[in-house]
């Protein structure tokens, strides 16, 4: 029976959070109703959708080709518009372009659909120009949304001139982050939590402030305004009063200023992306607090890796790429100190004109769960239905396109066709999960594949131990060359044999044949060939895994990172108080 007090608290929070929930819902319906519909359909049980299986739009959402989707039903103009909207929402821009070409010029919805496609492809000014030329009344709302979003990508000339005196609490650090535990589980939120825990252990007083609307915007309608996880305080920006349909950064800054006035931190520590950095820099203007900007990735490169090339360009000339990159660089230049995850990322930041002496490398690392003697995976493998003689090939990741999971699936199919006794274990969730499930079904690997979905933070280390060969099959893209993810570091700490794409961000931590194996990216045959020797040679797996663990324990612990941050704060003149 549920706790009545807890139920009542959730109900009260749902009422309090209704202004945020309403704004988020209306904004999503205005900016991309098809994407909202696609997510809803993907979340519904298959049984509920069977009566509508002949609908072309539903078939397209469920992974059918356009030929399959339209084979049983004549495509009217109304259905064609739905198919275009769904194709755009699914980032199938080739299909959307083809269908738009066939839509009559007289169709009153063609300009809006064209603008949505242009916006998806990063051509922001073109999309706005298209909507300005529309006489359709319903396009006005989308136009105002796009104009506001474009305006938000304009860099600001941040200055250091505090307007308010703030008595700081020595050692108190306020981290400004996009999302966090316990409502989001990914490398980003794990890194945040581990940094804060380690900072607390070395005598600092860390707090975190998440972005406006989180986690209500992610569907947690009964969210509290303060979550405490492992003794770490996560503060939320969830206004009680109605706000504009497109909350401005100024509103977010005002709300964050109230938290700063209450907590009185000694330093602000925003992490990617530039939105968090801009809020922190504005707070520096108000309160005179130093800003340490943590570059965890280059999100314009992540966007570029998902962009489908339909116009013969790489996307680097698009408005979105140029503006996002310029804004990130502006925040780096304005911050008092910049930290990042590795030397490749440091070199990229220097190439943008940031002084080398202003940059500190604070790499991904592991916590005490990975430092202790490794626990047996027998029980978990039994729960998952993995037989003793089966070799588990696995990946733990947020399922984005640049992670390259389709290449891994093809490699496992090759190994299975060769008679290898393998199982495929994919742990995590993300935008590509449905596509991955469809591919597994299409290549006939359903019986040997396990997609666990999201795993609780405190259980994730057990899943590493259940994997024999850990794969990081990232695609060849600049985001892969630049960024070193957290998960392979954790896999190495659990003495897994790691096979990873030979891209800069991974080659920085894996030495071929010494503590892992590197392989040509985007090549399923090469990946299968690299995995094959490990399947039949447990001594080789053990040698690589033990070497990987030794390297991580020497170079990559969160305690080391926390002390590095403490030293960096001290160099900025931040009052720190006691140390441990």
Secondary structure as UniProt FT lines:
FT   HELIX           4..16
FT   HELIX           18..43
FT   HELIX           46..49
FT   HELIX           50..52
FT   TURN            53..54
FT   HELIX           56..61
FT   TURN            62..63
FT   HELIX           66..69
FT   HELIX           77..89
FT   TURN            90..91
FT   HELIX           93..102
FT   TURN            105..106
FT   TURN            108..109
FT   HELIX           110..120
FT   TURN            121..122
FT   HELIX           124..132
FT   TURN            137..138
FT   HELIX           139..151
FT   TURN            152..153
FT   TURN            170..171
FT   STRAND          172..177
FT   TURN            181..183
FT   HELIX           187..201
FT   TURN            202..203
FT   STRAND          205..210
FT   TURN            212..215
FT   HELIX           216..218
FT   TURN            221..222
FT   STRAND          226..229
FT   TURN            230..231
FT   STRAND          232..235
FT   HELIX           249..263
FT   STRAND          267..271
FT   HELIX           274..287
FT   STRAND          290..295
FT   HELIX           299..306
FT   TURN            316..317
FT   HELIX           319..334
FT   STRAND          337..340
FT   HELIX           343..351
FT   TURN            352..353
FT   HELIX           356..358
FT   STRAND          359..361
FT   HELIX           368..371
FT   HELIX           378..384
FT   TURN            388..389
FT   STRAND          391..396
FT   HELIX           401..403
FT   HELIX           405..417
FT   TURN            418..419
FT   STRAND          422..428
FT   TURN            431..432
FT   HELIX           433..442
FT   TURN            443..444
FT   HELIX           446..448
FT   STRAND          449..453
FT   HELIX           457..459
FT   HELIX           460..465
FT   STRAND          469..472
FT   HELIX           478..482
FT   HELIX           487..493
FT   TURN            494..495
FT   STRAND          497..501
FT   HELIX           504..507
FT   TURN            508..509
FT   TURN            513..515
FT   STRAND          516..519
FT   TURN            521..522
FT   HELIX           524..535
FT   HELIX           538..555
FT   HELIX           558..571
FT   TURN            572..573
//
